[in-house]
Amino acid sequence: MPGKLPPLNALRAFEAAARHLNMTRAAQELFVTPAAVSHQVIALEKHLGRTLFERLQHGLALTPDGEAYLPHVREGFDSLRRAAAVFETDRSVLTISVPPAFSAKWLMPRLKSLQSDLPSIAIVNEGANETGSAIPAGADVAVRYGDGNYRDCAVTFLLEEAVIPVCHPDVLAAGTDVATAADLLQFNLLHGRASLPGEGFPDWQGWFDWAGVHDATFGGGVEFDHHLMTVQAALEAQGVALAKRSIVMTDLIRGNLVQILDLEYPLAFAHYLVHRPETSWSVEIGALQRWFENELACTLRDIPASLI
C-alpha cells in the first residue's frame, strides 16, 4: 500500500523554502512566521525520514534528497492549480500570463495590435509566488523569463536579453562628452535590483569590470528593489541606469531614453512563450506566437543606434 501522504501545509512550506532558499522569505510569501515554516519543514523531513535542506549561516541549500523531491512536489501543486483553473477560467478567452515589467513596458504599447489578431484575450501578471511554475493557475499560455528549461511544456524562444546603459536625453543636455565606459563615472548612477539566481544581471561594479574599467569608484546613489523603479528614475532624468533591453525598447524608439554606449551585456536568461502540449488553444497560441515574432522583429529594427 502507498505510504501516508505528507500534510499539505508541510509540502507548501518545503516548496516555498526550496524556491527562496530562505525561511524568512518563504514565511513572508505564506503569511506565517519563519519558525512556522521551519517547523513544517522539519515535520516533513521526519515524515519522509530524509534531510531535505542544509541549514547554512545565511540561508538554505537543498540536499540531494531535497533536489530529487522538489520536482515531484512542484508537479503535484501544478496539477492542483490546473484542476482549480477548470472552474476559474473563462474558456472563451485566451488567458496570457506575463511578467509585470515586460507587460507594462513592452506589451501594453502594442496591445491594440495584439487584439486585432486575437480579440478575446485576458492579460494577467505573473505573481511573485508563481515564478517557479511554467504555467500559473488560470493561464493558458505564459511569457516566461528564464533559462528556457520548462519541463513537460512546449517552449518557443522569443527574445534574447541584454543589459544596456540608458538615460533621459536631458541628462546629456549639458554637452558632457561620453566616449568610453569610464565616462559614465561622472554621472549619477542608478542602482537596480539584485540579479535573479542564474540570470547574471550585473551591478555597476560588475558592469564596469566587464567594460574594462577596473577599480571604478563612484558614489552611493539611490538603490531600487524593482527594475521598473530603476527605469522610471531614468525616465525622470535622475541619472544613468543599467536596464534590460526588452524593458526600455519602446522608450528608446519614442526618444524618452537614449542608449549611451554601444555596449550590450548579455544575460543568461531569455524570454520564452510556454504552454502545455495538450492545450485546446493550439490555433490561438500559434497566432500569438506569430504575432510576438513579428512585433519583436519590428521593435528590434526600429530601436535607434547608441550614441557612440
N, C-alpha and C positions, 0 to 999 in steps of 0.2 A: 504494500500500500504506500502511496506517496506520503512524504512527511508532512507534518503540520505546517501550514503557511505562516510566515512571519507576520507580525502586526503591520498593518498598512502605515501607521504613523512612523514606525521604525524604518520602513523602506523609504518613506518620503524624506526622513532626516538623513539617511545614508546617501540618497541621490543628490540632495541639495549640498551636503557637506562634500561629496565627491566632485561636484561641479565647481564649487568655490574653493575647495581645499582650505576651508577656513570655517570654524564653528560659528564665529560671530556673524559673518555674512550670511551663512545658512540660516541662522536664527532670525536675522532681520527679514529674510525672504519669507520664512514660515510664521513670523509674528509670534515667536516664542523666545525663551531665554537661551543663551549658549549652553547653559547647564542642562536644559531640557533636551537639546539636540544631542549633546554628549551622552546623556542617559539613554536616549533611544538607540543611538549607535552601539553603545555597549550592550544593550539588551539584544540587539540584532546579532552582534558578534557571539554572545553567549548562546543564542538560539541556533546559530549555524555551526558553532564550535570552531570558528575561524577568526583570525585577526584581519580586519579589513583596512585599517589605517595604521600608519606610523605616526605617532604624535611627535611633531618637531617643535623647536623653540618658537618658530614664527608661523606655524600653520600645520598642515597635514600633508601626507603623501600616501597614496594608495599602495597597499601591499600587492604582491602578485595575485593573491586570492581576491582582493578588492577589485583589481583590474579585470579579472575574469568574471566577477559577479555583476559589475556595473552595467555592461551592455544588456544583460537579461532583465535587470530591474528597469532600465530605461525603456526597453521594448514593451514590458508589461504596462508601464504608465502610458506610453504612446497608444497602446491598444485600448486602454480605458478611455483616453481622451477621444479617440476615434469613435468609440461606442457612444459616448455622450454627444458627440457632434452630430450624430444621426438625427437627434431631436432638436438640435440648436440651429442648424444651418438651413437657410432658405435655398432649396435645391434649384430654384430658378435663377440664382445669382452666383456667378463665379467669385469666390472669396479669395483674395490675394493677400498674403502676409508679407509685409515689407519692413526692413529696419527703419526706425523713425527718421534718422538723418537722411538716408537715401530717399525716403518717401517725401520728406519736406523739401529738399533742395534739388532733387533731380526729377522725381516722378510727378509731383504736383504741377510744375510748369508745363508738363506735357499731357496732362490728364484729358483735355479735350480731344487730342489726337488719339489717345487710347480708347476713349469712349466711342469714337467714330468706327473703330474696328470691333470693339466689344462693348455694346451699350449697357449690358446688365452685369455690372461688377460691383464688388464691395472691397474697399481697401482697409485693411486692419494693420495696426502697428504691431510689430514683434515685441512681446513683453520681455522684461528683463529676466524673468524666470523661465522663458521659453527658448533661450538661445541654445540649450542643449538638445532640443528637438528639431529634426529636419522639417517636419510639418506640424505647426502648432494646432491644437484642437480647434475645430471650426473652420480651418482654412483648407482650400482645395489645392493651392499651389503657393509656393513661397519663393521670394527672393532671399537668398542666403549669402552672407559674407563670411567666408571661412576658407578652409583648406580643400573643400570640394569632396571630402570623404563623408558622404551621407549614405549610410548603409541601407540597403533594400529600397532605394529610391532611384527614380530616373533623374539624372543630373545633366543640365545643359550649361556650358560655360557662357557667361555674358561679358565680363569685363575684367581686365587686369586692374590692379590698384597700385598707385604710387603716391608718394608724398612730395608736394611742391611748396616752395616759399611764395606766399602771396601777401598783398596789402591793398588798401584802398589807394586810388590814384593820388589823392590829396597828400598821402604820406610822402610822396616823391615830388610834390609840387615845389618844394624849396630848391629843387635842382641838385639834390645830393647825388653825387656820382656813385653808381653801383656797377662795378665791372667784375668783381670776384665775390666768392662766398665770404671772404673776410670783411668785405664792405658792409655786410649786414650787421656787424657788431656795433655800428654807430646808431642803429635804430632801437626802439623799444621792442623787445621780443616777447610775444605772447606765448605762454606755456600751456600746452594742451594736456589732455588726459593721458594716463599711463597706457602702455601698449597692452592689447589683449594677449593672453598666453599663446605663443606661436605666431603672432601676427608680425612682429618686428617693427612696430611703429617707433621711430626714434624720438628721443628728447633732443633739445637743441645741442647739448654737448655731443651726443652721438652723431647728430647730423653734421656738425662742424668737423668732427673727426673723419667722417665718411667723405666730406667735401675737401679734405686735405688741409683744414685749418686746425692744427693741433694746439693744445693748451689754450684754447679760446677762453677769454674771460668776459663776463657780462653780468649786468645787474640782475636782481631777483625778479622784478616784474610781477604781473598778476598771473595766477595759475587757475585753470578751469578744469572741472571734472567731466565735462561733456564736450564732444567735438563741435556740436552746434554752437555752443557758447564761445568757443575759440574763434570760429568762423564769423560769428556775429560781431565780436570785438574787432576783428579785422575790417568788417564792413563799416564799422563806426569810426574807422581811421585811428584806432587806438595803437596800432603797431603792425609788426610783421608776424604772420602765423605760418606754421607748418600745417598744411591742410591736405586731406585726402583729395585726390584729383576729382573723383566722382562727385564729391560734395560741393565743389566750387566750380564745376563745369559751366553751369548756367550763368553764374555771376561773372565768370571770365568772358563769356560770349556777350553779355549785356554791358560790359565795361564797368561793373560795380567793383571788381577786383582785377588786379594785374598779377601775372606771374613774373617775379623779379628776375630770376635766373633760369637758364636752360639746364636745370638740374632736376631729375626725377629720381627720387629714392624709391627703389622697388620694394614692395611689401610681399610677404609670403602668402597673404590671403588674396582672394579674388571674389567676384560676385557670380553667383550661380542661380539658375532657375531650377527649382526642385519640386517634384511631385511624386505621388505614389504610382507605381506602374499600373495598378488595377483601377485607376481613376475612370469615372464615367464622363470626364470633361476633356477627353483627348483632343477633340476638334478645337475647342476653345483655347486649350493650353497651347496647341500648335499655332493658333493665330496670335496668342500672346507672345510666344517665343519669336515669331517672325517680326512682330511689332518692336520688341526690345532690340533685336539685331539691327533693324533699320534705323531706329531712333538713336541708338548708341553710335552707329556709324556716322550718322549726320552730326551728332554732337561733337564727336572727335574731329570731324572735318572742319567744324565751324569755330573751334577754340583758337583764339589768336595766338601767335607765337610769343614766346617770352620776350622780355625787354632786351636781353642780350643773348 
